[in-house]
Amino acid sequence: MGVHAMPDKLRFYLDGEIVTLSGIDPTQSVLDWLRYTARRTGSKEGCAEGDCGACTVLVGELENARLNWRAVNACILFLPMLDGKALMTVESLKGAHPVQSAMVDLHGSQCGFCTPGIVMSLVGRSMGACGTAGADPAEVLAGNLCRCTGYGPILKAAEQVASVPFDDAPIREALLKLPRDTSLILSYEDPLAGLTRRAYVPRNADDLAEILIENSDVRLIAGATDVGLWVSKQHRVLPEVAFIGHLMRDIEGTPQGVRLGAGVRYSEARTALADLSPDLGELIRRIGAVQVRNAGTVGGNIANGSPIGDMPPALIALGAELTLRRGETRRTLPLEAYFLDYGKQDRQPGEFVESVFVPAPKAGDVVRVVKLSKRFDSDISAVCVAVHLRFDGAVVQGARLAFGGMAGTPKRATHAEAVLTGHPLTPERLALAAEALHADFTPLSDVRGSSDYRLTVAGNILKKMWFDIQGQGGDVLGVAHG
């Protein structure tokens, strides 16, 4: 590859021009660049952590000569993540877009601070952007907060403007002319930290593997939904980073299951996983909001090892396998074995998550996933429960129960599994399994719930599975909040 011979200029499309940047801070947010350098102050900073949506912009990227748009939060999007892509801000609309007109006519703007972000989310929906096609307006706007509580008129505006023709051919043509076959390296002399910081944008996984062999301390950034807060909230300095959100994005479905590349975003994985189990698709809908699902990746959620990550419990319950790569060497291990302890994973220096294989449930299997959080949308789990039961007639032949928020890692409840295995599934047996959770877990107490609360609700969710499986429980996921 020749790491040291990489080009050092970042290029992206913005309003009819190719913007070329060099010598930039690799962890400068797109929002800061827009407001302080480009002087585009329409995008606002409300939270600096990807929750409020006031900074929503649209990013378009070429895939098989097609331009796919997605709404993202500019406050936790780093500039190098725009390389080879197109950026659209509220200023790009130039005049009264039908969405803007509807917002005005229906009184959808109150103080106006949140309005640009709301407009961009709805413009993305009108263009059929990723994660919005056919979606309910309330789901599209779940990541846009209005402190003036003007949601009624905003939703009416969204319903009025569902689709607007948009010709992006000139943008596609401009992006196709950009160099795309060479990895990128950006250097930045940081006067405050007193060091030279570097950012790599590898063009393929082979280049990434070579970079990590040469320097295993490079911090990998895919969607920046987690690392972005390290910079915006904790003000951490990251000396060397590699932006990899454009890599390992293949989704391969087989009769045996589905293989997801580590770079597959939540919004892209939703359909494939919902085909395995509707609960998996609903779980992804509960992860963040559209802007977060359009940036965060399945591999990133696994790699950071959070004990309250939403995806690992569900994938562990299904028996998922993880593929790790170092150089040209690959190894596969059960996903549950990857999580060793709080903040510690089975990943060697220079090794990275390449893909995860999720086996398909067999006919007759029961798969249920319940996320419990204080808010329905855009909130972190207090407890996540994933259940996979396999039957031989009326008897539970195999049980895999995986939990998030109950230990220092996502973890199976082996005592509870043993209680269920080899017995018919009954309310009494589920109650015994719920009691066995006390032998499986000693949860911590924090702002999301006490240890007793977590054990109690986890047990209650298991007990309620009986009614759900019998078709008497309604939408368990839909009420599992509050």
N, C-alpha and C positions, 0 to 999 in steps of 0.2 A: 504493500500500500504506500509506503513512504510517508509516514506520519508527518515528518518535518517538512515535506514539500507541499503540504495542503495549501489551498488558497486561503486568504485571510479576510475576505469581504463577505458580508451578509447582504443578501438581496431579497427583496419582496416587493409585491405590487401594491400600490396605493393610489387610487383615483387617477388612472391613466398614466402613471409613471412607475418606473422601477426605482425603488429607494435602495441605495447602496450605502452600507455603514461598515466602518472598521474602527478598531481601537475602542470599542464600547465595553462597558461593564457587562459581563455575560449574565449577571443576575439582575440587570435592570429590568423592571417590569415594562410591558408594553404600555400600560396606563401612564407610568411616569414619563416615558418617551413621548407619548401623545401630548400630554399636558405641558411638559416643561421644555421639550425640544421642538416638537412639531407645532406647538401652540394650538392644539385641537382640544379645547376645554369642554366640549360637549360631554364626553365620558367622565363620570364622576367617581370619586373614591368615597364609599360609604362605610366599608368594613375592613378592607384590605385582607380579606381571608376567603373570598369567593362565596359569600353567603347572600349578599343583598342584591346583587345584579345591577347596581347603578353603573357599573363599568362595562356592561355587556357589549361586545363587538362581534362581528362575524369574520371567520377565517375560512378561506377557500383553498383547497388543495387538490392537485391533479391526481386522479386515479384512473388509469387506463384511458387517458385523454379526456376524461370527464371531470368537471369541476364540482367537487362536493363541498358544500358550505356547512358550517356548524357554529352555533352561538357559544362563546366562551367568556370567561371572566378575565378582563385585561389586567386586573390587579395582581393576579398570580400567574400570569403568562409571561415568560421571559422572552426578550427580544430574539435570541437565536432560534427560538421555536417557530419563528415566522419565515425562516430561510426557505426560499423556493415557493412560498405561498402568497395568497392575496389577502389583504386586510381591508375591511369595510367598517367605517365608523358612522356615527350619526351625521357627521358633516358630509359623508359621501352621498347622502340622499339628495342633496342639492334641490331644495324646493319642497313642495308639499307632496310627499309620498302619500298614497291612499291610507296607510296606517296612521300617519300624522294627522291627516284630515279627519279621520274617524275619531281619533283621540280628542281633537279640538271640538268637533261637532257634538260629541257625546259627553263632553266635560270630564274626560279621563285624566286630565292633568290638574293637580291641585297646586302644591308649592313648586313643582317642576323639577325638583332635584333628581327624582328617580325616573323621570319621564324618558330621557335618552336611552337608558338601559331597557326600559319596557318596550319602547319603540323598536329597538334593534332585535329584541326577542321576537316580537310580532312580525317584523320584516323577515326575519329568518323563517318563521312559520309560513309566511306568504310565498317564500321561495322554495318551500319544501326542504328546508335544511334538515340535517341529520337529527334524529330524535324528536322531530316535530310533525312528520307526515301523518296525518290522520289523528293526531293527538288532541285531546281535549284542551281548550285554552287554559283552563286552570292548571293542568299539568305543565304546559309550556311556560306559564308564568310563575311556577312554584319557586323559582330561583330569583324572582324580582319582588323585593319588598317595597311597599308603599306605606310610609309612616302616617300619611294623611288618611289612610283607610279608604282610598278611592277605588277599591277593587270592582265594585259593581259596574260603573261606567267603563272601566278598563276592559272588563270581560265582554261587555257589549260591543266595544270597539273591535275586540279580537274576533268576535263572531261575525261582525259586519265585513271584515276584510280577511277572508280565509286564504285567498290565492291572488297573486299579482304576477303577471308575466315579467320575466327578467332575462335579458339577453346577455349572457356572460361570455360570448364568443371572443370579443376583443381581449378579455382577461385571460382566457385559455391560450390564445395565440401568444400573448406576451410572456406567460409563464413557460410555455413550451420552448421559448428561445433561451431560457436561462440554463446554465450548465448544471447537469444533474448527475454526472457520473463520477464526481470526485468528492471525497470527504472534505470537510471544512474545519479549519482551526482558527480560533479568534484569540488574540492576546491582548491583555489589558494591564497596564502599569497602574496598580492601585496605590495612590499616594498615602492613603490613610493606613492601610494594612502593611505598607512597605514591602510588597511582593508583586511578582508578575502572576496574574491569574490567567488561566486558559480554559477555553470552552471548545469541545470537539462536537462536530455534527457528522457522525459517520454515515456513509451512504448505504451501508449494508451491514449485516450481522458479522461478516468476516472482518470488516474493518474494526468493528467494535471489539471483537475478540482480540485483535492485535493490539489495540490501544490498551486494553486491560492487562494483557500479558506484559507490556512495557511499564505500566503503572497501575497497580491494582487499587490505588487510593483514589482514583477518579470517581467522583460521585455521579451515579446515573440518575437522570431526570427524564421521566416519560411524560406524564401529564402535569406535573408540578402542583397537583392539588394538595399534596402534603409538604413537599420541599418548599413550595412557594411561601408557606407560612413561616418556615424557618427564616426566610429573608425578610418578609414584610412585618412579622410580629416579633421574632427573636433577634433580628438584625445580625444573623450569622454570616460570616464570610466563608465562601466556598472556594478554595484555591483552584481546584480543577474539577470540571464537570463535563459530562457528555450528555447531549440531548438525543434521546433515542425514541421519542414518541412516534416517529414515522417508520420505525423498524418492526419486524416480527409481527405483522398485522394479518397474517393469514388465518382463515377459519376453515377447517377441514372437517366436514361431517361424514361419518361412515355409519353402517348399521350397528357398529360396536359402541359408538359414542361420538364426541366432537373434540377436536384438538384446537385449542385457542393459542395463537401466538401471544407472547408476553405483552406485545404492544397493542393488542386488541382493546379498544375502548369499551366502556360499559355499554354505551348506546349501540355499538356494533355487535356486542355479544348477546344482547337481549333476546333477539329472535332465535338465535341458535340454541341458547340455553332454555328458552321457553318451550322449544320443541321437545326437549328432554322432559321438562316438567313445567307446567304453568306457574308453579310457585317460584321457580327460579326467575322467570321473566318478571313476576311481580316484585320479587326481592330487588332486582336491579332498578325497577321504577322507584323504589324507596331509597336508593342510594343518592344522596345529594339532591340536585335538581338537574335540569337539562344541561346547563352550562358545565356542571361538574361531571356528569356522565359523558359529555362530549370531549372531556380532557383526560379524566382518570382512566387507568388501564387495569385490566385483570391481573397482569403480571406485577404491576406496581403495588396493588393491594396485597398481593401475596408476599412480595419481596420485603416490604417494610415490616412485616411481622407483627402488626398491631393486634393486641388481644381483642379489640372490638371491631376489627375489619369485618365487613359484611359478607364478603364472598367466601372466605376460607371455611366457615362452619358448613355451609351448604355443599361445597365441593368435597370436603372431607367425608361428609355423610354419604356421598355418592361414590366414594373410593377413588377420588382423583389421583393422578400421578403427575409428578413434576419432572420436567427435563431441565437440567442445568448444564451449562457449557463453559468450558475453559479452553481457550485456543481451539484445537480441533477435537478435543475430547468432550464427550457427553456422558452424563450419567442420569439415571432415572430412579426416583424414590417416591414412596407414598407421600402425598402432600402432608399428612399429619406428622411424618417423621422430620419434615423440614423445620418445624417449630420446636426448638430445644428448650428455651426458657424465655422469660421476658427480655426482649431486646437482643436475643441470640438465636440465630438461625444456622442451619447446616449448609452454609455457603462458604466455599474456600476462597482465599485471595485470588482475584482475577476471574472468578466464576460469576456467571449471571444467569438469571432465569430466562430460559428460551421459550418454553411453551408449557401448557398444562393440558392433560388429556382427561376428559370427564366421561366416564362410562355411562352408557344409556341404561336407565332402569329397565328391568324385564317386565313383561306383561303381568299384571296383577300386583306389582310392587306398589307400596304406598310411599310417597315422598311429600313431606310437608316442611315448610320453612316459615318461621314466624320471627319477625323483627319487632322488638318492643322498644319504643322511644317516646320521649316526652312530646315531640311534635310528629305529625305524620310525614311531612315532607322535609327534606333538607336537614336531617338531624342524625346524630350519632346514636348507635345502639346502646341501650342499657343492658339488654340481654338479646342474644340471637340464638334461636333454637332450630336445629335442622334434624329431621327424622327420616330415616330410610329403612323401611321394613320389607322383608321378603317372606312370603308365606308358602307353606306346604299344606294345602287345604285351609283349615282354620287355625293352624298352629304357626306361630312366628318361627320361621326357619333361621332367619338372620336379622339382627338389629344393629344399625349404626346410628348413634345419637351423638351429634357434635354441637358444641356450645361456644358462643362468643360472649365475652364480658364476664365469664365465670372463673377465669384463671389468668395466669400471666401470658398464656398463649391460647389460640383456638384449640379446643381439646375435646376428645371423645369421653363420654360417660360410660366407662366399661362396666361399672357395677350395675348401673341401670340397664345396660344392654343385656347383661347376664340374667337379670330378673325377667326380662321379656322373652328371651330366647328359649324355645322349646315348650312354650305354653300358648294356649289360645289367648287372643287379645281381648281383654275384658276391662271394664272400668276399675275393677279391683286390682287387676294386674298392673294397670297404668298407675294406680295410686301407690303400689309398692315400688314401682320404678321411680316415681317422684320422690319417695322417701329415700331411695338409694342414692339420690343425688348428693345427699349429705356426706356420703362416703367418697364421692367422686370429686367434690369441689369444696374449697374454702374461699369464697370470693372476697375481694377487697371491698371496702366501703369508700365511695367517692361521691362527687357532686351528682352523679347520675343515679345513684342508688346505694343503699346500705347492703352489707353482706346478707343480712336476713331477708331483705326485700328481694334480692336477686335469687336466692334459693327458693323463696316462696313463689315468685312469679314463674320461675323456670319449671317448678313442679306443677303449678297450675296449668301452664301451657301444655305439659305432657298429658295431664288429666283431660283437658279440653279436646285433645286429639281424638278421643273416642267419639265425641259428638260430631267433630269435623269429618271423620272417616265414615260415619254413619249418615252423613248428609244432613245433620241436624244443627250444625254449628254456624251456618252462614259463612261469611267471608272473614276467616280468622285474621288474615293479614290486614284486612281493612279496619279492624277494630283494635288491633294490637298497638295502641298508642294512648297516651294520656297519663 
